[in-house]
Amino acid sequence: MKLKKWMSFPYILWMAMFIIIPLFIIIYYGFTAKGGGITFDNLRLIMDPINRRALWLSLCLSIVSTIICLILAYPLALILHSMKLKNNSIIVMIFILPMWMNFLLRTLAWQNILEKTGVINTVLNFFHLPTLNIINTPSAIVFGMVYNFLPFMILPIYNVLIKISEDTTNAARDLGANSVQTFIKIILPLSLPGVISGITMVFVPSLTTFVISDILGGSKVVLIGNVIEQQFKTINNWHTGSGLSLVLMLFILISMAILAKYDKESEGKNVW
């Protein structure tokens, strides 16, 4: 028992240095003014029209990206599960293959694909079709989010699906359920924990990203992550940046609480 406690010490130290202490620093700056007094003005800055618009756009794009990832990932996870490959490491490799490339390089590659003289418009020009103006638009940011975060949706769903016993689905079919009924009554409810984990893992980084919007959105599309980044790096105003970060953190905590509540209520529900 004592050995286990000592083994956990490196992680506790790491968590204290890189999670708890930075969090307290953000809280300190978020609730204090430059003069040192306690204030809520840094949090109220979220009501500024520019910040409010950036937050609303971030929420919309992250929700759209999460929905698209779910629509793409769930059928793919079902197909991979139905293939019943003996060597699961191949499946894992397929999931993590895009992650072998640096995040920044992957996003820059999408910039090359979507820009006016990029791959897509070159192909359209070859067939004498009208070109598309995608780069520096919200659509380009959604493309980048979906591409970068799709593996985080596939993996938890697939991991849950492979744990569903064939005896359970066979029992449903023996009781007269067809394929659609088996999916709706058995597979879907049992796979909800994976779906909710995937939604959390895609929604949170999509809401807070600023690199994707910087590269694919240019200066024309500003998300709340870009506003916070500018406060820290360009304007050097840690108080405002920390206040906006706390508001964004509040949205993330609320979304995670809703998902956790739904996950708890869905356990074992609607299953024959």
Solvent accessible surface area in square Angstrom, and as a share of the most:
residue,aa,sasa,rsa
1,M,170,0.76
2,K,160,0.68
3,L,127,0.63
4,K,143,0.60
5,K,131,0.55
6,W,180,0.63
7,M,132,0.59
8,S,47,0.30
9,F,104,0.43
10,P,84,0.53
11,Y,124,0.47
12,I,89,0.45
13,L,86,0.43
14,W,128,0.45
15,M,59,0.26
16,A,33,0.25
17,M,97,0.43
18,F,118,0.49
19,I,77,0.39
20,I,69,0.35
21,I,92,0.47
22,P,50,0.31
23,L,65,0.32
24,F,129,0.54
25,I,73,0.37
26,I,37,0.19
27,I,64,0.32
28,Y,125,0.48
29,Y,63,0.24
30,G,0,0.00
31,F,61,0.25
32,T,10,0.06
33,A,39,0.31
34,K,155,0.66
35,G,83,0.80
36,G,45,0.43
37,G,44,0.42
38,I,145,0.73
39,T,24,0.14
40,F,110,0.46
41,D,79,0.41
42,N,13,0.06
43,L,43,0.21
44,R,144,0.53
45,L,67,0.34
46,I,21,0.10
47,M,114,0.51
48,D,55,0.28
49,P,77,0.48
50,I,108,0.55
51,N,15,0.07
52,R,119,0.43
53,R,153,0.56
54,A,4,0.03
55,L,15,0.07
56,W,171,0.60
57,L,49,0.24
58,S,0,0.00
59,L,29,0.14
60,C,42,0.25
61,L,12,0.06
62,S,0,0.00
63,I,84,0.43
64,V,67,0.38
65,S,0,0.00
66,T,9,0.05
67,I,89,0.45
68,I,60,0.30
69,C,0,0.00
70,L,49,0.24
71,I,110,0.56
72,L,87,0.43
73,A,0,0.00
74,Y,21,0.08
75,P,64,0.40
76,L,65,0.33
77,A,0,0.00
78,L,48,0.24
79,I,100,0.51
80,L,15,0.07
81,H,47,0.21
82,S,74,0.48
83,M,103,0.46
84,K,124,0.53
85,L,68,0.34
86,K,205,0.87
87,N,79,0.41
88,N,72,0.37
89,S,69,0.45
90,I,80,0.40
91,I,1,0.01
92,V,63,0.36
93,M,87,0.39
94,I,80,0.41
95,F,5,0.02
96,I,66,0.33
97,L,88,0.44
98,P,43,0.27
99,M,65,0.29
100,W,165,0.58
101,M,97,0.43
102,N,87,0.45
103,F,66,0.27
104,L,86,0.43
105,L,99,0.49
106,R,7,0.03
107,T,0,0.00
108,L,71,0.36
109,A,45,0.35
110,W,46,0.16
111,Q,59,0.26
112,N,82,0.42
113,I,53,0.27
114,L,3,0.01
115,E,56,0.25
116,K,133,0.56
117,T,117,0.68
118,G,4,0.04
119,V,78,0.45
120,I,55,0.28
121,N,4,0.02
122,T,78,0.46
123,V,74,0.43
124,L,33,0.16
125,N,82,0.42
126,F,149,0.62
127,F,125,0.52
128,H,170,0.76
129,L,92,0.46
130,P,111,0.70
131,T,69,0.40
132,L,90,0.45
133,N,102,0.52
134,I,26,0.13
135,I,17,0.09
136,N,48,0.25
137,T,33,0.19
138,P,56,0.35
139,S,63,0.41
140,A,0,0.00
141,I,0,0.00
142,V,18,0.10
143,F,89,0.37
144,G,0,0.00
145,M,0,0.00
146,V,17,0.10
147,Y,73,0.28
148,N,1,0.00
149,F,14,0.06
150,L,37,0.18
151,P,13,0.08
152,F,65,0.27
153,M,0,0.00
154,I,10,0.05
155,L,57,0.28
156,P,18,0.11
157,I,0,0.00
158,Y,9,0.04
159,N,59,0.30
160,V,30,0.17
161,L,1,0.00
162,I,68,0.34
163,K,162,0.69
164,I,22,0.11
165,S,54,0.35
166,E,96,0.43
167,D,109,0.57
168,T,47,0.27
169,T,17,0.10
170,N,70,0.36
171,A,48,0.37
172,A,3,0.02
173,R,114,0.41
174,D,123,0.64
175,L,138,0.69
176,G,63,0.61
177,A,7,0.05
178,N,85,0.43
179,S,76,0.49
180,V,98,0.56
181,Q,80,0.35
182,T,1,0.00
183,F,61,0.26
184,I,90,0.46
185,K,77,0.33
186,I,3,0.02
187,I,31,0.16
188,L,64,0.32
189,P,12,0.07
190,L,59,0.29
191,S,0,0.00
192,L,31,0.16
193,P,51,0.32
194,G,1,0.01
195,V,12,0.07
196,I,12,0.06
197,S,48,0.31
198,G,0,0.00
199,I,37,0.19
200,T,29,0.17
201,M,86,0.38
202,V,0,0.00
203,F,20,0.08
204,V,38,0.22
205,P,40,0.25
206,S,0,0.00
207,L,0,0.00
208,T,47,0.27
209,T,15,0.09
210,F,76,0.32
211,V,43,0.25
212,I,0,0.00
213,S,0,0.00
214,D,66,0.34
215,I,25,0.13
216,L,0,0.00
217,G,0,0.00
218,G,28,0.27
219,S,107,0.69
220,K,156,0.66
221,V,10,0.06
222,V,55,0.31
223,L,0,0.00
224,I,0,0.00
225,G,5,0.05
226,N,6,0.03
227,V,10,0.05
228,I,19,0.10
229,E,32,0.14
230,Q,81,0.36
231,Q,26,0.12
232,F,43,0.18
233,K,151,0.64
234,T,108,0.63
235,I,100,0.51
236,N,110,0.56
237,N,28,0.14
238,W,108,0.38
239,H,28,0.12
240,T,12,0.07
241,G,0,0.00
242,S,0,0.00
243,G,0,0.00
244,L,0,0.00
245,S,20,0.13
246,L,23,0.12
247,V,14,0.08
248,L,12,0.06
249,M,62,0.28
250,L,100,0.50
251,F,72,0.30
252,I,23,0.12
253,L,104,0.52
254,I,88,0.45
255,S,22,0.14
256,M,83,0.37
257,A,62,0.48
258,I,110,0.56
259,L,32,0.16
260,A,61,0.47
261,K,129,0.55
262,Y,116,0.44
263,D,35,0.18
264,K,154,0.65
265,E,93,0.42
266,S,9,0.06
267,E,120,0.54
268,G,60,0.57
269,K,118,0.50
270,N,101,0.52
271,V,42,0.24
272,W,142,0.50
